[in-house]
């Protein structure tokens, strides 16, 4: 894959090829901020293989429903949990409903406001859980590798950089269509695999960026 600084350079190259667009040296900081934001948007919407861990096993402590492993460098947000299974069961555990008082008659998972992210209810459950999750990286430094499609990020960043430029409607349209096309290609390719890439009817580009 490509480093963050190389993605910035690629975006600048694309922008400078468009007639009538002035891209000065100081624009690199602006492009870096947009690029980071586009990564965050697409990261949250899809389960990218290089950032996803499938079926990791964690031992329960049998006391407060939490696992014994420190999850701080693995799962950073509740939204990054895809599925939790109890031991070798095939059906994922449901989320703990807010209207249920206690879970002694059925097992759930619940989110917790600390670095362990989740717990199992009933809390005295023993054994292990199997978890599929994604790990979101910290904001990128220039030499950090970005494990997400180059073309998608470059086109989305260029589009957002130009979105309010009334003097470059053709370039705006070009990058908008290129982003939507590349995203559709990636989604189609991944949905042919054993694990769906994301909801085929939804897109962070078409439903959020163009509103």
N, C-alpha and C positions, 0 to 999 in steps of 0.2 A: 504494500500500500504506500501512500504518499504522506510526507510530513505536512504539518500545518502551514509552515512557511512556503512550501512548494505549492500548496493549494491557493494561497494568496497570490503567488506569482502567476499561476495559471489563470486565475480570475482577471488579473491585470492585463495579461496578454489578450484574453478574449475581449475585454472592454476596449483596449486600445485599437483593436481591429475595426471597431465600429466608427463610421464617419460622423464627425461632429461632436464626439464625446471627449471631454477633457479629463484625463485621469492623472492627477498630479502625485508627486511622491508622498505628500501627506495623506493621500487617500488610503494608504496601506493600513493604517490604524482603523479607519472606518470599515474597510473591507474585512479586516480580522474580526471585528465585533459582529458584523453581519454573518460572517462564515460560522462563528461559534454559535450564534443564535440559530442558524439553519441546521447545524448539526444537532442541537438540542431538540429542535422540533421534530426532525426525522427520527432521531433516536427514540423519542418518547412514543412515536406512532407505530413503529415496527420492531420486531424482534430480530435484530441483525445477528447473524450466526457468530461473528467474531466477538461479540459482546455478551453472548448468551451461554449459560451453563445449564445443561440438561441433566436432570435426575441425580443431583448431588445428595448424599446422605448425611444427616446430622443427628447425633444422639440427643435425646431429650433428657433434661436433668431430673425429671420426675417430681419437681418441687413447685415451680411456678409456671410450668408450661413452656419454658424457653429451652433452647438447645445449648449444649455445652460449648460449642464453637463460637469464637468471636467473629461476628458477621460484618464488622465495620468496613472491611475492605472488599466485601463480597456483595452484600445487598444494602444499598444506601437509602432506598425509599420503598414504601409499601407497594407503590405502583410498579416496581421492578420485579415483583413476584408474579410468575405466570401460573404455577400450579404447585400445590402441596399435597402429597399423598402420605397416609400413615403406613409406614413400613412398605410391604409389597402389594398393598391394595391397588386395584386398577382405577378406582373412582377417586378423583381429587376431593379433598376436604372442602366443604362449603365455608364461606365466610360466616363469622358469628353474627347472627341477626341482632340488631339493636333492641328488638322487642322481646327477646328471649332472656329470661332471668335464670342463668345457669345453664350448663350443658351436660349434666350428669347422664342424660338419657341418649345423648348423641355427641359425636365428636365434631368440633369445628376448629378453624384457626381464626385468630383475632390479631389485629395490629396493636402494637404497643409503642408508647412515646419514648423509646430509648433505642440504643444502637442495635439491639437484637431484632427490631422491626416487627417480629410476630411471636405469638405464643399459641400453644395448643390448649384447647378447652375440652374436657376437664384438665385442670392444671397439673394434677398428679399422674397424668398419663406417662407411662414409661415406654421404652423402646426407641425407635428412631423414626424420622420423617424423611421423605424423599422430596427434593425441591428443585424445580426448574426456575431459573431467575436470570436477570441480566445485570451487568455491572456497569454503571455509568462512570466514565472517566472524569477526572477533574478538567477544568477549563484548560485548553491546550496551550503549551509553550511552543515556540517556533519549531523545535526539533522533534516534537512528539509526532508519532505516526497516527494517522487517522484511518481507522478500519471501516470506512464507509465509502460508497461509490464516488469516485472523483468527479465524474461528469455531473452527477446529481447535485453535488455540493457547489461546484463551480457555476453551473447554470442558475441554480437557485440564488446564489449570492449575487451574481451579476444582475439578475432580475430585480432583486430587492434594492441593490445599489441604484438602479435606474428607475425604480417604480414611480417616483415623483417627478421625473424629468419629462416635461411636456414637449421638449424639443427633440426627443429621440423615440417617437412612438414605434418605429419599426424595430429598433433594438429591444425595446421593452417586450414587444410581441414575440420577437424571436426567442428571447431567453425564457419567457413564460411558457411558450409551447415546447421548447426543448426540455425544460424541467418536467413538465407534465408527462411528456413522452417517455423520458428516461425513467421516471418513477413508475409508470405503468409497465414498462419493460421489466424492471426489477421485480415488481410485485407479481407479474405473470410468471416469471422464471422461478421465483421462490415458491409460489403456490403449487407448482408442479412437483415439489419435493414432499417428503413425508410430514414436514411440520409447516403449517401455513405461515406465510410471511406477514400477513396482516389482513384486515378486512378489505376485500376487493372493491367494495362500493364506497370506500372512504379514502380521503387523501388530505394530508395536512397542507399540501400545496393548493389544491383547488378549493378546500373548504375554509382555509384560514388565511393564507397568504394573499389570495386574490379578492378577499372580501373588503 
